[in-house]
Amino acid sequence: MSLYQSLKQRLVKPIFRWRERIAVYNKAARAIGEVKDDIMKYKIPELTKVEKKIAKSYWMSKGYMLRNTLWHQYYKGITGEFRKEYVPGDIFRSQIAHKLNQMRQWPALLDKNLLYSIFNGFEQPKLIVSNINGFYYSEGIIISKSKAIELILNSQNRLIIKPSIWTGQGKMVKSFSVDALGAENCERKLDQLLTMYKQDFLVQEFLIQSRFMKMLNDSSLNTIRVMSYLRAEEVHIITSVVRIGKSGSDTDNFSAGGIACGLNMYGKFNPVGFTMHGDRCFGTDSGLIFKDLEIPNFERVTAMVKDLHKKVPYFRIISWDIALNDKDKPVLIEYNTYTQGTRVLQIVNGPLFGEFTDKILNEGLR
């Protein structure tokens, strides 16, 4: 090794280590800030001294320093049940996900436009137009903005436009149809819509969902969130939940007033669902009772998730959003890696990792 390379390594490595430490600190700080806000918003009472001691002792026994019990306080306040095994958001983001999911791969695979290349051959909503870094694409070919507008105008179906980078909680997800824009100045209105999104977005056909999923709430695309865990021998399903939109809402998002209900390993609904602020629900606004419901073809959903996960081994823990089309076939909507949320999964199904708790916590310490 030359003197230049040796000096470069000595200087660059500490910089990268400090950058990594700052990123870890920021992730933990954001998670703590989020839960503090919700504790104040929902006026959640403190844990007892005994509960705080139990939670801290448990996490210390697993090799983790539990600096606060805010997440345990939050989950108990929402669900009414204290569980020492609840995984705090700051520990998950800054230590567990940080260790199991490669951060350096995450930015390159962040763009939702790339799902059609990475997961080619898997069922996904039909893509009409994509915008990547300001360039319009159709079927892998760069096109002009006017051509993109023409392709959208030619679509006879309901459409979805959404950002492809830094999305979350259903923000900036808009459904529309060309007919609804009206015949007059339709092209100009579309031009304004695309201009509003600037760059890094996509336009898809709105998925016609299965009869069963539509019965849950007919105004939104209702999806199944599945968390999977990649180990040397195979992919394991950790936990699953169905997310149901609020009546009249376009999205199934939990934070926008939707309902979440846990699923068992066979796709059968838990008897009780929850809203984000802790209201218990025993059925949907449409009148269906959770204890009587089961996801059709759930075994195909989990099989698809396992096959999908093998395509991106850089990430050991992934949360997948899966819909069912009008033939009850699973359809990939998106996947979440470095910034995946865990609260909806723990609210409806309890502590995050279940039977894999010890294995995952051990890996987070390596």
BELCOR-V93205 format. One record per residue. N is the residue number from 1. PHI is phi in whole degrees, 0 to 359 (NA if undefined). NEAR is the number of other ideal C-beta (glycine too) atoms within 8 Angstrom. D_CENTER is the distance of its C-alpha to the mean C-alpha in whole Angstrom. Layout:
n=N phi=PHI near=NEAR d_center=D_CENTER
n=N phi=PHI near=NEAR d_center=D_CENTER
This chain:
n=1 phi=NA near=3 d_center=44
n=2 phi=288 near=5 d_center=46
n=3 phi=300 near=5 d_center=46
n=4 phi=299 near=6 d_center=44
n=5 phi=296 near=8 d_center=41
n=6 phi=296 near=9 d_center=42
n=7 phi=295 near=8 d_center=42
n=8 phi=299 near=8 d_center=39
n=9 phi=297 near=8 d_center=37
n=10 phi=295 near=8 d_center=38
n=11 phi=276 near=8 d_center=37
n=12 phi=283 near=8 d_center=34
n=13 phi=303 near=8 d_center=32
n=14 phi=299 near=8 d_center=33
n=15 phi=297 near=8 d_center=31
n=16 phi=296 near=8 d_center=28
n=17 phi=296 near=8 d_center=28
n=18 phi=293 near=8 d_center=28
n=19 phi=300 near=8 d_center=25
n=20 phi=295 near=9 d_center=23
n=21 phi=296 near=8 d_center=24
n=22 phi=295 near=8 d_center=24
n=23 phi=298 near=9 d_center=20
n=24 phi=297 near=11 d_center=20
n=25 phi=299 near=9 d_center=22
n=26 phi=296 near=8 d_center=20
n=27 phi=296 near=12 d_center=16
n=28 phi=295 near=12 d_center=18
n=29 phi=296 near=9 d_center=20
n=30 phi=295 near=9 d_center=17
n=31 phi=297 near=15 d_center=15
n=32 phi=293 near=12 d_center=19
n=33 phi=299 near=8 d_center=19
n=34 phi=299 near=9 d_center=16
n=35 phi=288 near=12 d_center=18
n=36 phi=300 near=9 d_center=21
n=37 phi=299 near=8 d_center=21
n=38 phi=288 near=10 d_center=19
n=39 phi=298 near=12 d_center=22
n=40 phi=290 near=7 d_center=25
n=41 phi=299 near=7 d_center=23
n=42 phi=262 near=10 d_center=23
n=43 phi=52 near=5 d_center=26
n=44 phi=277 near=10 d_center=25
n=45 phi=289 near=5 d_center=28
n=46 phi=293 near=4 d_center=29
n=47 phi=288 near=11 d_center=29
n=48 phi=286 near=6 d_center=32
n=49 phi=300 near=6 d_center=34
n=50 phi=295 near=6 d_center=34
n=51 phi=297 near=12 d_center=30
n=52 phi=299 near=11 d_center=29
n=53 phi=295 near=8 d_center=32
n=54 phi=298 near=9 d_center=30
n=55 phi=297 near=14 d_center=27
n=56 phi=293 near=10 d_center=28
n=57 phi=295 near=9 d_center=30
n=58 phi=299 near=10 d_center=28
n=59 phi=291 near=12 d_center=26
n=60 phi=295 near=10 d_center=29
n=61 phi=294 near=6 d_center=30
n=62 phi=265 near=8 d_center=27
n=63 phi=95 near=7 d_center=28
n=64 phi=245 near=11 d_center=25
n=65 phi=269 near=5 d_center=27
n=66 phi=272 near=11 d_center=25
n=67 phi=284 near=4 d_center=26
n=68 phi=209 near=7 d_center=25
n=69 phi=243 near=11 d_center=24
n=70 phi=297 near=11 d_center=22
n=71 phi=290 near=13 d_center=19
n=72 phi=297 near=16 d_center=21
n=73 phi=299 near=13 d_center=23
n=74 phi=298 near=13 d_center=20
n=75 phi=296 near=14 d_center=19
n=76 phi=295 near=14 d_center=23
n=77 phi=297 near=11 d_center=23
n=78 phi=280 near=13 d_center=20
n=79 phi=264 near=10 d_center=21
n=80 phi=83 near=5 d_center=25
n=81 phi=231 near=7 d_center=24
n=82 phi=270 near=7 d_center=25
n=83 phi=225 near=10 d_center=24
n=84 phi=294 near=10 d_center=24
n=85 phi=278 near=9 d_center=22
n=86 phi=309 near=13 d_center=19
n=87 phi=268 near=13 d_center=17
n=88 phi=297 near=12 d_center=17
n=89 phi=300 near=13 d_center=14
n=90 phi=291 near=14 d_center=17
n=91 phi=289 near=14 d_center=18
n=92 phi=298 near=13 d_center=14
n=93 phi=288 near=14 d_center=13
n=94 phi=271 near=12 d_center=17
n=95 phi=239 near=12 d_center=19
n=96 phi=287 near=14 d_center=17
n=97 phi=297 near=13 d_center=14
n=98 phi=297 near=11 d_center=16
n=99 phi=279 near=10 d_center=19
n=100 phi=273 near=11 d_center=17
n=101 phi=244 near=14 d_center=15
n=102 phi=287 near=7 d_center=17
n=103 phi=295 near=9 d_center=17
n=104 phi=293 near=5 d_center=19
n=105 phi=274 near=9 d_center=17
n=106 phi=300 near=13 d_center=14
n=107 phi=299 near=6 d_center=16
n=108 phi=291 near=5 d_center=17
n=109 phi=255 near=11 d_center=15
n=110 phi=284 near=7 d_center=12
n=111 phi=293 near=9 d_center=14
n=112 phi=294 near=10 d_center=12
n=113 phi=298 near=12 d_center=16
n=114 phi=282 near=8 d_center=16
n=115 phi=302 near=11 d_center=14
n=116 phi=289 near=9 d_center=18
n=117 phi=271 near=6 d_center=19
n=118 phi=297 near=9 d_center=17
n=119 phi=249 near=11 d_center=17
n=120 phi=301 near=6 d_center=20
n=121 phi=100 near=3 d_center=22
n=122 phi=265 near=9 d_center=18
n=123 phi=296 near=8 d_center=18
n=124 phi=217 near=11 d_center=16
n=125 phi=301 near=10 d_center=17
n=126 phi=295 near=6 d_center=20
n=127 phi=270 near=10 d_center=20
n=128 phi=266 near=11 d_center=23
n=129 phi=213 near=13 d_center=23
n=130 phi=233 near=12 d_center=21
n=131 phi=235 near=16 d_center=22
n=132 phi=237 near=11 d_center=21
n=133 phi=55 near=5 d_center=23
n=134 phi=93 near=6 d_center=25
n=135 phi=263 near=7 d_center=26
n=136 phi=274 near=12 d_center=26
n=137 phi=230 near=13 d_center=25
n=138 phi=218 near=12 d_center=26
n=139 phi=53 near=4 d_center=26
n=140 phi=81 near=4 d_center=26
n=141 phi=246 near=6 d_center=29
n=142 phi=291 near=5 d_center=29
n=143 phi=230 near=10 d_center=30
n=144 phi=280 near=6 d_center=32
n=145 phi=297 near=8 d_center=30
n=146 phi=296 near=6 d_center=33
n=147 phi=291 near=10 d_center=32
n=148 phi=300 near=15 d_center=28
n=149 phi=297 near=12 d_center=30
n=150 phi=299 near=8 d_center=32
n=151 phi=296 near=12 d_center=29
n=152 phi=293 near=13 d_center=27
n=153 phi=299 near=10 d_center=31
n=154 phi=282 near=6 d_center=31
n=155 phi=282 near=10 d_center=28
n=156 phi=265 near=4 d_center=29
n=157 phi=255 near=7 d_center=26
n=158 phi=294 near=8 d_center=23
n=159 phi=237 near=15 d_center=21
n=160 phi=234 near=12 d_center=18
n=161 phi=241 near=11 d_center=18
n=162 phi=206 near=12 d_center=15
n=163 phi=297 near=10 d_center=14
n=164 phi=256 near=13 d_center=13
n=165 phi=227 near=8 d_center=13
n=166 phi=56 near=5 d_center=12
n=167 phi=258 near=10 d_center=10
n=168 phi=166 near=7 d_center=8
n=169 phi=59 near=6 d_center=9
n=170 phi=71 near=10 d_center=10
n=171 phi=291 near=7 d_center=13
n=172 phi=63 near=7 d_center=15
n=173 phi=268 near=11 d_center=14
n=174 phi=232 near=9 d_center=18
n=175 phi=258 near=9 d_center=19
n=176 phi=201 near=10 d_center=23
n=177 phi=227 near=9 d_center=26
n=178 phi=298 near=12 d_center=29
n=179 phi=300 near=4 d_center=31
n=180 phi=292 near=6 d_center=30
n=181 phi=289 near=9 d_center=31
n=182 phi=88 near=7 d_center=34
n=183 phi=291 near=3 d_center=37
n=184 phi=281 near=4 d_center=38
n=185 phi=59 near=6 d_center=37
n=186 phi=299 near=11 d_center=34
n=187 phi=297 near=8 d_center=34
n=188 phi=295 near=7 d_center=34
n=189 phi=296 near=10 d_center=31
n=190 phi=294 near=13 d_center=29
n=191 phi=301 near=10 d_center=30
n=192 phi=295 near=8 d_center=29
n=193 phi=297 near=11 d_center=26
n=194 phi=294 near=11 d_center=25
n=195 phi=296 near=7 d_center=27
n=196 phi=298 near=6 d_center=24
n=197 phi=278 near=11 d_center=21
n=198 phi=61 near=7 d_center=24
n=199 phi=209 near=8 d_center=22
n=200 phi=60 near=11 d_center=19
n=201 phi=208 near=12 d_center=17
n=202 phi=215 near=12 d_center=18
n=203 phi=241 near=12 d_center=19
n=204 phi=238 near=12 d_center=19
n=205 phi=290 near=11 d_center=20
n=206 phi=293 near=11 d_center=19
n=207 phi=291 near=11 d_center=18
n=208 phi=279 near=5 d_center=21
n=209 phi=276 near=11 d_center=19
n=210 phi=297 near=11 d_center=21
n=211 phi=303 near=6 d_center=24
n=212 phi=296 near=10 d_center=22
n=213 phi=294 near=11 d_center=19
n=214 phi=292 near=10 d_center=21
n=215 phi=297 near=9 d_center=23
n=216 phi=294 near=11 d_center=20
n=217 phi=193 near=15 d_center=20
n=218 phi=276 near=6 d_center=21
n=219 phi=269 near=8 d_center=20
n=220 phi=237 near=13 d_center=16
n=221 phi=278 near=13 d_center=14
n=222 phi=270 near=14 d_center=13
n=223 phi=233 near=11 d_center=11
n=224 phi=252 near=14 d_center=10
n=225 phi=265 near=14 d_center=7
n=226 phi=238 near=13 d_center=9
n=227 phi=260 near=15 d_center=9
n=228 phi=239 near=14 d_center=12
n=229 phi=225 near=13 d_center=15
n=230 phi=268 near=12 d_center=17
n=231 phi=241 near=9 d_center=21
n=232 phi=302 near=2 d_center=24
n=233 phi=274 near=3 d_center=25
n=234 phi=188 near=5 d_center=22
n=235 phi=265 near=11 d_center=18
n=236 phi=247 near=9 d_center=17
n=237 phi=270 near=13 d_center=15
n=238 phi=273 near=11 d_center=14
n=239 phi=199 near=12 d_center=13
n=240 phi=217 near=13 d_center=12
n=241 phi=210 near=14 d_center=11
n=242 phi=259 near=14 d_center=12
n=243 phi=248 near=15 d_center=11
n=244 phi=241 near=14 d_center=14
n=245 phi=291 near=16 d_center=15
n=246 phi=290 near=11 d_center=18
n=247 phi=306 near=8 d_center=21
n=248 phi=92 near=4 d_center=22
n=249 phi=273 near=14 d_center=18
n=250 phi=281 near=10 d_center=17
n=251 phi=243 near=11 d_center=13
n=252 phi=265 near=14 d_center=12
n=253 phi=294 near=11 d_center=10
n=254 phi=298 near=10 d_center=11
n=255 phi=284 near=7 d_center=12
n=256 phi=257 near=11 d_center=14
n=257 phi=99 near=6 d_center=16
n=258 phi=285 near=17 d_center=15
n=259 phi=248 near=11 d_center=15
n=260 phi=238 near=15 d_center=13
n=261 phi=225 near=15 d_center=15
n=262 phi=291 near=12 d_center=15
n=263 phi=237 near=13 d_center=16
n=264 phi=274 near=7 d_center=19
n=265 phi=294 near=4 d_center=19
n=266 phi=256 near=7 d_center=21
n=267 phi=88 near=12 d_center=19
n=268 phi=279 near=8 d_center=21
n=269 phi=290 near=14 d_center=20
n=270 phi=294 near=11 d_center=20
n=271 phi=295 near=6 d_center=23
n=272 phi=234 near=9 d_center=22
n=273 phi=251 near=15 d_center=18
n=274 phi=223 near=15 d_center=17
n=275 phi=265 near=12 d_center=17
n=276 phi=296 near=11 d_center=15
n=277 phi=264 near=7 d_center=19
n=278 phi=97 near=11 d_center=20
n=279 phi=292 near=6 d_center=22
n=280 phi=273 near=7 d_center=22
n=281 phi=233 near=12 d_center=22
n=282 phi=256 near=9 d_center=24
n=283 phi=188 near=7 d_center=23
n=284 phi=269 near=12 d_center=22
n=285 phi=298 near=6 d_center=24
n=286 phi=278 near=9 d_center=25
n=287 phi=102 near=6 d_center=27
n=288 phi=280 near=10 d_center=25
n=289 phi=261 near=8 d_center=26
n=290 phi=304 near=15 d_center=23
n=291 phi=296 near=7 d_center=25
n=292 phi=262 near=6 d_center=26
n=293 phi=254 near=9 d_center=23
n=294 phi=211 near=8 d_center=22
n=295 phi=293 near=14 d_center=19
n=296 phi=294 near=9 d_center=21
n=297 phi=56 near=10 d_center=21
n=298 phi=297 near=11 d_center=19
n=299 phi=296 near=8 d_center=20
n=300 phi=285 near=9 d_center=20
n=301 phi=297 near=15 d_center=16
n=302 phi=292 near=11 d_center=16
n=303 phi=295 near=8 d_center=19
n=304 phi=296 near=13 d_center=17
n=305 phi=301 near=14 d_center=14
n=306 phi=297 near=12 d_center=16
n=307 phi=291 near=9 d_center=18
n=308 phi=298 near=13 d_center=15
n=309 phi=298 near=14 d_center=14
n=310 phi=294 near=9 d_center=18
n=311 phi=281 near=8 d_center=18
n=312 phi=228 near=12 d_center=16
n=313 phi=290 near=8 d_center=18
n=314 phi=297 near=8 d_center=17
n=315 phi=244 near=15 d_center=14
n=316 phi=275 near=10 d_center=15
n=317 phi=237 near=16 d_center=12
n=318 phi=226 near=15 d_center=8
n=319 phi=253 near=13 d_center=6
n=320 phi=252 near=15 d_center=6
n=321 phi=253 near=12 d_center=6
n=322 phi=238 near=15 d_center=10
n=323 phi=250 near=14 d_center=13
n=324 phi=243 near=16 d_center=17
n=325 phi=278 near=12 d_center=19
n=326 phi=291 near=7 d_center=23
n=327 phi=253 near=5 d_center=24
n=328 phi=65 near=9 d_center=21
n=329 phi=271 near=9 d_center=20
n=330 phi=292 near=11 d_center=16
n=331 phi=230 near=12 d_center=15
n=332 phi=286 near=15 d_center=12
n=333 phi=261 near=11 d_center=10
n=334 phi=193 near=8 d_center=7
n=335 phi=229 near=11 d_center=6
n=336 phi=232 near=10 d_center=5
n=337 phi=237 near=14 d_center=8
n=338 phi=286 near=8 d_center=10
n=339 phi=244 near=7 d_center=8
n=340 phi=294 near=11 d_center=5
n=341 phi=274 near=8 d_center=6
n=342 phi=236 near=10 d_center=9
n=343 phi=293 near=9 d_center=11
n=344 phi=298 near=13 d_center=10
n=345 phi=293 near=13 d_center=10
n=346 phi=280 near=13 d_center=14
n=347 phi=297 near=12 d_center=15
n=348 phi=269 near=12 d_center=15
n=349 phi=241 near=11 d_center=16
n=350 phi=85 near=9 d_center=18
n=351 phi=315 near=10 d_center=17
n=352 phi=301 near=13 d_center=14
n=353 phi=267 near=13 d_center=16
n=354 phi=53 near=10 d_center=19
n=355 phi=292 near=4 d_center=22
n=356 phi=263 near=10 d_center=20
n=357 phi=306 near=11 d_center=20
n=358 phi=297 near=7 d_center=23
n=359 phi=298 near=8 d_center=23
n=360 phi=290 near=13 d_center=19
n=361 phi=296 near=13 d_center=21
n=362 phi=297 near=9 d_center=24
n=363 phi=293 near=11 d_center=22
n=364 phi=293 near=12 d_center=21
n=365 phi=266 near=9 d_center=24
n=366 phi=286 near=5 d_center=25
